C-alpha cells in the first residue's frame, strides 16, 4: 500500500488508515480477540497508520491497539492519538458509557482539559496505555468549545513535546472545517484530521480548509468518508453524522449508488477514493472493528474507479463541478 508523507513532516502514513474507535466498543462490544484480528488483518492488507484516542472506550481502544501492535517493528508503523480529554476515575457503580457512545463500564469520566499540563498528562497516560515510548501524531481533539485554550496553551505545549521527541507531528482533529482553518492560519500545525466534511455528500472542507492546507504544506487525513453509514449502505433509516439521515440525503445517496453500479463500482469504493483528488490529502481513515471490515476497506481502496464515473456524477449534479476527482494514478 502506498505511503505518503504527511505534509512537511517526516511522518509517513498509508493511504488507508485504521480508525480504532470501533475496537474501543463504539456502540457495540468487540472482544479482545476480535480487536486483535482486526488490526492483524489491516496489517496484512498493508495498513501502517493507526489512529486512536483516550475518548474511545475510556482508554480501551488505546490498550487494545497497543497490545495488537506489540512485537511489530516500531519504525514500520505510525500511531496517532489525541489530547483534550483527560480520563479520571469515576465512582464505583453499575453505569455504562453508552451515553457517550461506547459499550464499556463507566469506570472513568472524561474531563475537558486543553491546558499545557493537561496535554502533557494526557500524552503520558496514552503512552502508558499504548505501551509506546513516542507518539507519531498528536491531534487536538474536538476543541470546538475550547478554541482559545487550545490555541494558547495546548498547541504551544505540543510544540515543546515535539521538540523533545515525544511526538513527530501536531494536528487538530474535528468534525468541522472552520476552526481547523483558523489553526492553519495562526499556528505552525502539521496536520488536520477532518471528519465527515469532505465526502460525496458534504464538501465543506473544500471551501477554505483544503486549499489553505495545500498552500501551507499541511497534510490532511480525511475521516468519516461514509458519513457514519449512509454512504456505506444507503437506505431509509441509515445514519448520517450519527443521526437518522433525512429523506433528501437518503435519496441523493441512492442516486450516487445507482450511478456507481452502472460502472460496476461499489459506492464504498467511490467514497473512499474521492478525497485523493485533492493534493492536500495524505490518507483516508476508516473506522474498523473486525477483520472482515479491514479486508473490505482495503479492497475498496484498490477498486478501480473510472474517470467517466466522476464525470457522470458531475453531469447529474450529484457532485459539484469544482470538486477535484482522483486520477487512476492517485
RAZITA-V230643 format. One record per backbone hydrogen bond with DSSP energy under -0.5 kcal/mol. NH is the residue of the N-H (numbers start at 1). CO is the residue of the C=O. If there is no record, write none. Layout:
BEGIN
NH&CO ; NH&CO
END
This chain:
BEGIN
4&13 ; 6&11 ; 7&5 ; 8&217 ; 9&6 ; 13&4 ; 15&2 ; 17&15 ; 17&284 ; 18&49 ; 19&17 ; 19&286 ; 20&18 ; 20&51 ; 22&19 ; 24&21 ; 25&22 ; 26&21 ; 27&25 ; 27&101 ; 28&26 ; 35&31 ; 36&32 ; 37&33 ; 38&34 ; 39&35 ; 40&36 ; 41&37 ; 42&38 ; 43&39 ; 44&40 ; 45&41 ; 46&43 ; 47&42 ; 50&78 ; 51&18 ; 52&80 ; 56&53 ; 57&55 ; 58&55 ; 59&54 ; 60&57 ; 61&56 ; 63&59 ; 64&60 ; 65&61 ; 66&62 ; 67&63 ; 68&64 ; 69&65 ; 70&66 ; 72&69 ; 76&73 ; 77&74 ; 78&48 ; 80&50 ; 81&137 ; 83&139 ; 86&111 ; 88&86 ; 88&109 ; 90&107 ; 97&104 ; 100&97 ; 101&98 ; 102&97 ; 103&25 ; 104&102 ; 106&95 ; 107&105 ; 109&88 ; 111&86 ; 113&84 ; 119&115 ; 120&116 ; 121&117 ; 122&118 ; 123&119 ; 124&120 ; 125&121 ; 126&122 ; 127&123 ; 128&124 ; 129&125 ; 130&126 ; 131&127 ; 132&127 ; 135&166 ; 136&79 ; 137&79 ; 138&169 ; 139&81 ; 139&137 ; 140&171 ; 141&83 ; 141&139 ; 142&140 ; 142&173 ; 146&143 ; 150&146 ; 151&147 ; 152&148 ; 153&149 ; 154&114 ; 154&149 ; 155&150 ; 157&153 ; 158&154 ; 159&155 ; 160&156 ; 161&157 ; 162&158 ; 163&159 ; 164&160 ; 165&161 ; 165&162 ; 166&161 ; 167&161 ; 168&135 ; 169&136 ; 171&138 ; 172&191 ; 173&140 ; 174&172 ; 174&193 ; 181&177 ; 182&178 ; 183&179 ; 184&180 ; 185&181 ; 186&182 ; 187&183 ; 190&170 ; 191&170 ; 192&219 ; 193&172 ; 194&192 ; 194&221 ; 195&174 ; 195&193 ; 196&194 ; 196&223 ; 199&202 ; 205&197 ; 206&203 ; 207&204 ; 208&204 ; 210&205 ; 212&208 ; 213&209 ; 214&210 ; 215&211 ; 216&212 ; 217&213 ; 217&214 ; 218&213 ; 219&190 ; 220&280 ; 221&192 ; 222&220 ; 222&283 ; 223&194 ; 223&221 ; 225&285 ; 227&224 ; 229&226 ; 230&227 ; 230&239 ; 231&226 ; 232&229 ; 233&229 ; 238&235 ; 240&243 ; 241&227 ; 243&240 ; 245&238 ; 249&246 ; 250&246 ; 251&247 ; 252&248 ; 253&249 ; 254&250 ; 255&251 ; 256&252 ; 257&253 ; 258&254 ; 259&255 ; 260&256 ; 261&257 ; 262&258 ; 263&259 ; 263&260 ; 264&261 ; 265&260 ; 269&266 ; 270&266 ; 271&267 ; 272&268 ; 273&269 ; 274&270 ; 275&271 ; 276&273 ; 277&274 ; 278&275 ; 281&278 ; 282&220 ; 283&220 ; 284&15 ; 285&222 ; 286&17 ; 288&19 ; 294&290 ; 295&291 ; 296&292 ; 297&293 ; 298&294 ; 299&295 ; 300&296 ; 301&297 ; 302&298 ; 303&299 ; 303&300 ; 309&306 ; 310&306 ; 311&307 ; 312&308 ; 313&309 ; 314&310 ; 315&311 ; 316&312 ; 317&314 ; 318&313 ; 319&313 ; 323&320 ; 324&322 ; 330&327
END
